[in-house]
Amino acid sequence: MENEMIFVRTATINDLKYIPEILCETEVSAIARGTGIAKRNPETVGTKIAEGKAVIAVTLTGEWVGFSYLQDWENGRFVSNSGLIVHPRYRKTGVATVIKERVFKMSRRLYPNAKIFSITSGTAVMKLNFRLGFAPVAFSEITRDEAFWDGCKGCINHDILQRKGNQNCLCTAMLFDPIEMEREQVRELQKRSTPFVHH
């Protein structure tokens, strides 16, 4: 694996063959970590690949290394960055960061005004999100689309989510709000350009 060339790119229909292995590893990884995860539907993942809304990392020899996809909700008002998974052999190589950044940039390009969110119980994903400008938020701040929350039914912790009325669970919701980010940048610029008054 050392010095092995890895290509991170937009997934194409030629990558549909990797779906069973990707979904299997996603589930196995969640069990190994002792965390819940919504089970991914092969058809949904296949659709995202066909639509050009997924990122995959592969080796020169064609072995899959990592994967993630995006999905829009409420007519593009929200976009979720979902399903980030890296093959065990390639963890701690930095490939997850590259995939996450690529999916984030894809989300910004396709849906420039959308609020981008991620719900996760994984510390590594939280750190990646934070670096990209995401902030922890209440579940009420992300999509209320029932189809999104239906995806949580396959998670072992779904009963907790139900008991809490979809308001919180073991996952942390993180949100990137482009409008709030612009406001923050303006505030920072104003701080820097404010002249000091000496008495």
N, C-alpha and C positions, 0 to 999 in steps of 0.2 A: 504494500500500500504506500510505502514511503516514496515521495516524489511522483506518485501516480497522478496523471492528468485528469482533472475533473471538469466537466462542462456544466455550467449552470445556465439554463435557457428556458424560454417559453415552451411548455409541453405541446406536443402535436398529437394527431390521431395515431401516429406510429408508436406512441408511448402508452396506448391503452393496455398493451400486454402486461405492463407493470402493475396495474391496479390490484390484482389479487394479493401480490406480495406486499405492496404498500399498505393495504388495509389490514392484512394479517399482522404485519410488524407494528402497526399503530395500536392494535388491540393487545398484542403480547407485551409491548412496551408499557402500556397503561397498567396492566396487571402486575408487571414486575415492579413498577413504581408504587403500586398500591393506591393508585388514584383512579378516579372515574373518568371516562371519556365517552362522548356520544359516538355510537357506532356509525361509521360512514356507509352510505349507500353506494354500491358500485356504479349504479346508473347516474347518480348525481355527480360523482367524481368524473365519470366518463364525459358527461355533458360539459362540465367545466373545462376539461381538456380540449374537447371539440370546439368550444367557444373561444379558446385562446386565453382562458382566465386561470391558468395553472402554471406553476414553475417546477421544473424537475432538474435534478443534478444526476448526471450519469458519467461513468468512466469511459475511456477510449474503447474499452472492450465491450461496452454496452450494459454494464451492471448498474442498476439504479443505486443512487447514493442518498438522495433526499427528495422531498416533495412538499408542496403547499399549494393552496388555491384560494381564490377569492370568490365571494358571492354577494350580490347586491340584494338589499331588502327595502321595502316600502318605496318602490320605483326609483331606486338609486339614492334615496336619502341617507341610507346607511350602507356600509360595505363591511363584511366580516373577512378577516384574514384567518383562514382555518387550516386544520389538518397538517400542521408542520411536523414532519417526521424525518429522521435521519437514520439510515441503516447503522446498526450497532458498530460495525467495523469502521465507520467514518465519523463517529462522534468525537467531539473535542478537536476537530480539525479546522473549525471556523466556517464550515460549509453551511451550517444552520443560519449563521449571520448573513451570509451572502444570499441565501434563498429568501429569508425574511425581508431583507432590504429590497430584493427584486420584486417580491409580491406587493410590498408597500408602494414602491414606485409605480408598478402596474396599476394599483388601485387609484393612486393620485392622478395618473394619466387618463384612465378610463372614466373615472368619477371625480373630477377635480373639486366639486363642491360637497362631496359626501363626507359624513362623519365615519371614520374607519374604526372598527372595534375588534377586540379579541377577548374571548373568555378562556382562562387557562388556570390550571392548578400547578403548572410547572414553573419553577423559579427561573430556569434558563430563558424561557419564553418571556416572562415578565421583564427580565433584564433587557432583552432585545427590544421589547416594546418601549420600555422607558427611554432607551437610547434614541429611538425614532421619534420621540415626542409624545408618546401615549401617556395618559395619566389614569390612575385607578378611579373608577366611578361606581356609583350605585347602579344596580341592574336597571333601574327606571330610566337611566340616561341612554341606554342602548335600545335597539329596535324592540318594538312590542309585537312584531309580526309573529303570529301564532306558528307559522311554518318553521321559523327559526327555533322556537322553544320546543316544538314537537321533536326536533332533532335531539333534544336532551333525553328523550324517553329511553334511549338505549344505554344511558349511563347508569352505573350501579348506584349513584347518589341521587337519582331522579326523585326518590321519595322525599328527600330533604328539600329539594327545590319546590315540590308540590306543597309540602307543609308550610313553607315560607311564602306561598302565594307568588312564586316566580320573582321574589324580591331579593333573595340572596341564596347562596349555596356554598359549597367548598371551593368553587372556582372564583377567581377575581376577574371582574370586568375591567377592561382597559380601553380608553377611548382617545383617538386623535381627532380633534375638532379643528378643521382648517381655518375657520373664522376666528376662533379663540387664539389659534397660533399666530395669525396675522396681527390681532390686537396686541398680543404679548410682544411681538417683534416691534410694533410701533411704540409701545411703552418703553421698551429697551432703548430704542433710538432716541426717544424724547429725553430719557434719563441722561444719555451720553451727550446730547446736544444742549442740555440746560446749562446756561452759563452760571458760574459761581459768582455770588455777590459778596464782596469783601467789605466789612465795616471797619 
